[in-house]
């Protein structure tokens, strides 16, 4: 027996034993319940059920009657589901797409009270704005405690370039701390110019006089929303994604008594009975209200916010930046997130759509604002935009104010004559208090609702994954399972104590180290087991997986596209997809990346660039192109790419070959023409794209040809 095989067997056996015990202890994945555990600072949980499969949830919607039916699976809807079910009400939730598929996965990822809202409250003596900030700061503290694996404190720097603004900003930020009181994350402080540049060396130095640093919270918004939905179903709620409410049902007295639903995956339709319906549809609030009353007045004003993701080297790993005075008066954040840099957001009126897309103008606006705050050593390149996406904020309109920038993010709860309870507006941070107010209103409006616990139970209630989590839990994952450290840290911060259940699904790598955990993309810590576990978390499409169970689409669209074949193959095993369904899922995911995650606009920005190559560069690239075009067809085909990769010693799958072709094939005809190649090389030169596997392949093929020619000459005696 070889030493490598011995290590694998012994390591695998010890890992399996440790893994089984740790999984049982920390996740309680026995057939019936979770352990009763308590995380630091949180409420105790009782016995909670295991997650039923989606098929069971659908069957429940077919066969059972409910006290409360919630329409909308974003943060607010999922928060309402937890509040309702923990009061003892029989609760169901349906979501047209996926949990957090809309606004709740497209936020700035901040958990905050709203520094600029406090500024407005003070300057305008606005008590309503002040109360909103006070409430949000309380909820910020609650979120940091109830989901510590998904949240953390983040320092945010406010650079100051005029001396008189130092006391102005300092007083404002200290007021923010004062309003938070005992809920303050950490106290704010002043930095000198040298101290600010030491921490944030990318900052523009000219005229910088110092900086103020304050603290807010940061989260993984999509996984936080998913944790809310999973927590609700642990407590007994029926939650189902990809189920659309298409009609509201009423009794002979005109009161709501249920809804007509459709499973978007199968097309099946049926009625479900419910004593109360809660409309938590976010940007689609008014469309649900019009199901109840076609003549109702619209109450939401949609506003699109676009974010871009840049490489991590654009910002320090542990410090964000706030630009309070952009060229058009909007606020821009510049934040480290998941080892990348997140920047945004825009704020502009828009139409309500299921598929918001970023525009080149919006991306350019953010990039230009970034340039204003970074020093000249940092070249802000269009090609460094790894992903770009837009979200629609469901702002509550105020007839006395004319533009979306002056719309407050506060919320309203409205009960119609038929008892449709609508929760509209608000922001991510206050989802819990909004849900509390909504369920209170529902109980008051509908006498048939008889909660066993009339008071709200959710303040301090621990969420999915938080019960056994500790900051050092990832070490046990490394020790018990043989996971790579970076992977273990990722699992711990994404799944909390459920990370052990995830690791249990991982395959052996066949290496001495790491023992388990095959990555689905070499540049990211996501592993095969997460795809299998994601199906248990109700992911039923490839888009569900790349966008919300994993955050790959939001971080890097190119990497998401490259990982898709692996992801789809694993999901096919779990969900019994045939080849036709696999092809359909790939097409849907490619379309999602192209339209909603910025891939098309990234490519379009490249294609508009004039070819600015020198004559010598053009000659070099024409030569490389001709080397690839082995048969002198005038274009490069998939077979040419396959042969080139083989010549340079790279083993790639058929799917990877198609990804390389798709990268440069702008007219989508299945082949690469010379002008497309020169366009790409010009885009690389100008910085409009940061890298290209096709360009690298062409360069290596040229080197390979030169080496082969030299060997041929030497063998023929020409080398002597």
C-alpha positions, 0 to 999 in steps of 0.5 A, spaced: 500 500 500 502 506 498 503 512 503 498 516 499 493 511 499 494 509 506 493 517 508 487 517 504 484 511 508 486 513 515 485 520 514 478 519 511 476 514 516 478 519 522 475 525 518 468 521 517 468 519 525 469 526 527 464 529 522 459 524 524 459 526 531 460 534 530 455 534 525 450 530 530 452 535 535 452 541 532 447 541 527 442 536 530 440 532 523 437 527 526 430 524 523 425 529 527 428 535 530 434 540 532 437 540 539 435 545 544 441 550 543 442 557 545 447 562 541 450 567 545 445 573 546 439 570 543 433 566 545 432 559 546 429 555 540 424 549 542 424 543 538 424 544 530 423 540 524 428 538 519 427 541 512 421 538 508 423 537 501 419 542 496 414 537 494 412 536 501 411 544 501 407 544 495 403 538 497 401 542 504 399 548 500 394 543 496 391 540 502 391 544 508 388 551 510 392 557 513 391 562 518 396 567 514 398 566 507 404 571 505 405 573 498 413 575 497 419 571 499 424 577 500 426 579 506 419 582 509 415 577 507 420 571 510 420 576 516 413 576 516 413 568 516 417 567 522 413 572 526 406 569 524 409 562 525 412 563 532 406 566 534 402 560 533 399 562 527 398 556 521 403 560 516 404 559 508 409 563 504 409 563 496 414 566 492 413 567 484 421 566 483 426 564 488 427 567 495 431 574 495 430 573 487 428 581 487 431 587 491 433 583 497 439 580 493 441 586 490 442 591 496 449 594 498 449 589 503 449 594 509 446 593 515 445 600 517 441 606 521 442 611 515 447 616 516 444 621 511 437 620 514 439 622 521 443 628 517 436 630 514 432 629 521 437 634 524 437 639 519 430 639 517 427 637 525 424 631 522 421 627 528 419 621 523 426 620 520 429 620 527 425 615 529 426 611 523 434 611 524 433 610 531 429 603 530 434 601 524 439 602 529 436 597 534 435 592 528 442 593 526 444 590 533 439 585 533 441 582 526 448 582 528 446 578 534 441 573 531 445 571 525 452 572 527 455 568 521 452 572 516 453 579 519 459 583 521 461 590 523 465 594 518 468 600 519 467 605 513 471 611 512 469 618 510 475 622 507 475 629 508 478 634 503 476 641 507 478 643 514 471 646 516 468 639 514 472 636 519 468 638 525 461 638 521 462 631 519 465 629 526 459 632 530 454 628 525 457 621 526 458 622 533 450 624 533 449 617 529 453 613 535 449 617 540 442 615 537 444 608 537 446 608 545 448 602 547 446 599 540 453 602 538 457 597 534 463 601 535 465 608 537 467 612 531 474 616 531 478 621 527 484 619 523 489 624 521 491 624 513 497 620 514 493 615 518 488 615 513 493 613 507 496 608 511 489 604 512 486 606 505 493 607 501 488 608 494 485 614 497 487 621 493 492 624 497 491 631 494 488 636 499 486 630 504 486 633 511 483 627 514 478 622 515 472 620 520 471 612 521 464 610 523 461 603 524 455 599 521 454 592 519 455 588 513 451 582 511 450 576 505 443 579 503 441 573 499 443 568 504 440 572 510 433 572 506 434 564 505 436 563 513 429 567 514 425 563 510 428 556 512 427 559 520 420 560 518 419 553 515 423 550 521 418 552 526 412 549 521 411 554 516 410 552 509 414 556 504 415 555 497 419 558 491 417 558 484 409 559 486 405 564 483 399 567 486 395 569 480 388 571 483 385 573 490 379 569 493 373 572 497 367 570 500 360 572 499 361 578 504 367 580 500 372 578 505 379 575 503 378 567 504 384 565 500 388 565 493 389 561 486 396 559 486 400 556 480 407 552 480 411 555 475 415 549 475 409 544 473 404 549 471 399 546 476 394 550 479 389 550 485 386 554 490 388 555 497 384 557 503 387 562 508 384 567 513 388 573 511 393 574 506 399 579 507 402 582 501 409 583 501 411 583 494 416 589 494 416 592 487 410 588 485 406 591 491 401 594 487 400 589 482 397 584 488 393 590 491 390 590 484 388 583 484 384 585 490 381 592 487 383 593 480 381 601 482 386 602 487 391 607 487 398 606 486 402 607 492 409 605 490 414 609 486 420 604 483 427 606 483 433 602 480 439 602 484 445 599 480 452 596 483 458 594 480 463 589 483 471 590 482 477 586 484 479 586 491 485 590 490 481 596 489 479 597 497 482 595 503 480 588 506 477 591 512 475 598 511 469 601 506 469 608 504 463 613 503 462 618 498 457 623 501 457 628 495 457 625 488 457 629 482 449 629 482 448 629 490 447 621 491 451 617 496 456 612 493 459 606 497 465 603 496 466 596 500 470 590 501 465 584 500 467 577 499 474 578 497 472 583 492 470 590 492 462 592 491 461 599 489 454 603 488 449 605 488 445 609 483 438 612 484 434 613 478 426 612 477 425 606 473 419 601 471 417 595 475 420 589 471 422 582 473 429 583 470 432 589 472 439 590 467 444 595 469 446 600 463 453 603 461 451 610 463 450 607 470 456 603 470 460 609 468 457 614 473 459 609 478 466 608 475 467 616 474 465 617 482 470 612 484 476 615 480 474 622 484 476 618 490 482 614 488 489 616 487 492 617 480 496 610 481 490 606 481 487 606 474 480 605 474 479 600 468 472 599 465 475 592 464 475 591 471 468 590 472 467 583 474 459 583 475 454 589 475 447 588 477 441 593 478 435 592 484 428 595 484 427 599 491 420 599 492 419 606 495 413 609 498 411 615 494 410 622 497 405 626 493 409 633 496 416 630 494 417 630 486 424 626 485 426 619 488 432 621 492 428 625 497 423 619 498 424 616 505 425 608 506 420 608 511 414 603 510 407 603 511 402 598 513 395 598 510 389 594 510 384 594 505 376 593 506 377 586 504 382 585 509 388 584 504 394 587 509 399 590 505 406 592 507 410 596 503 417 600 503 422 600 508 429 597 508 433 591 509 435 593 516 428 594 519 425 587 516 423 584 523 420 590 526 416 591 519 414 584 520 412 585 527 407 591 525 404 587 519 402 581 523 400 586 529 395 589 524 393 583 521 391 580 528 387 586 529 384 586 522 382 579 522 378 577 528 378 569 526 386 570 527 387 567 534 395 566 535 397 562 541 402 568 543 399 574 541 406 578 542 411 578 537 417 573 539 422 575 534 426 580 537 433 576 539 430 570 535 436 566 533 436 564 525 438 558 521 445 556 522 447 561 528 445 556 534 452 553 534 456 558 530 462 561 533 468 565 530 473 559 530 468 554 528 471 553 521 477 550 525 473 544 527 471 543 519 478 543 517 480 538 523 474 534 522 473 533 515 480 535 512 477 541 508 482 547 505 482 552 510 479 558 506 473 553 504 472 552 511 472 559 513 467 560 507 462 554 509 462 557 516 460 564 514 455 562 509 452 556 513 453 557 520 453 551 524 449 547 518 456 547 515 458 541 518 451 538 514 454 541 508 461 538 509 458 531 510 456 531 502 463 533 500 466 528 495 474 526 496 479 529 492 483 524 491 489 528 494 493 528 501 490 535 502 485 537 502 481 530 503 474 533 501 472 539 497 472 539 490 472 546 488 467 548 482 471 554 480 479 554 482 478 562 484 473 561 489 472 557 495 465 554 493 465 546 493 461 540 490 457 539 496 454 546 496 450 544 490 447 538 493 446 542 499 443 548 495 438 543 493 436 541 500 435 549 501 430 549 495 434 551 489 431 548 483 434 552 477 441 553 476 440 561 477 437 559 484 444 556 485 449 561 482 445 567 484 443 566 491 445 559 494 452 561 492 454 568 490 458 567 484 454 570 479 454 577 483 461 576 484 464 574 477 460 573 471 465 570 467 467 565 473 459 563 474 459 562 466 465 557 467 462 554 473 455 552 470 456 546 467 459 543 473 453 546 477 448 543 472 451 536 472 451 536 480 444 539 480 441 534 474 444 528 479 440 531 485 433 533 481 433 527 476 434 532 470 435 529 463 439 532 457 434 536 455 432 540 462 440 541 463 440 544 456 434 549 458 437 550 465 444 552 462 441 557 457 436 560 462 443 561 466 447 564 460 441 569 459 441 571 466 448 572 466 448 576 460 442 581 462 441 581 469 449 580 471 452 585 466 455 580 461 452 583 455 453 590 457 460 589 459 461 585 452 458 591 448 462 596 452 468 592 449 465 592 442 464 600 441 472 601 442 475 603 436 481 598 434 487 603 436 493 597 435 499 599 432 501 597 425 506 592 429 501 590 434 496 588 428 501 584 424 503 580 431 496 579 432 494 577 425 500 572 425 497 569 431 490 568 428 493 565 422 497 560 427 490 558 430 486 558 423 490 552 421 486 550 415 486 557 413 479 558 413 479 565 415 476 564 422 477 560 428 473 554 430 471 550 436 476 544 433 482 549 432 481 551 439 481 544 441 487 543 438 491 549 440 489 547 448 492 540 446 498 542 443 499 547 449 498 541 454 491 544 457 486 539 458 479 542 458 472 539 457 467 540 451 463 545 455 470 549 457 471 550 450 465 553 448 466 558 454 472 560 451 469 561 444 463 564 447 468 569 450 470 572 443 464 570 439 461 577 439 456 575 433 454 568 436 455 565 429 460 559 432 466 562 430 471 567 431 473 572 425 479 576 425 476 583 426 473 580 433 480 578 435 483 584 434 477 588 437 478 583 443 486 585 443 484 592 443 480 592 449 485 588 453 490 594 451 485 599 453 483 596 459 476 595 457 477 588 459 482 585 464 483 578 461 482 573 456 483 566 455 482 566 448 488 571 447 492 567 452 491 561 448 493 564 442 500 567 445 501 560 447 500 557 441 505 562 437 510 560 443 509 552 441 510 553 434 516 557 435 519 551 439 516 546 435 520 549 429 526 550 433 526 542 434 525 541 427 531 545 425 535 541 430 533 534 428 534 536 421 541 538 422 540 545 421 542 547 428 550 545 427 
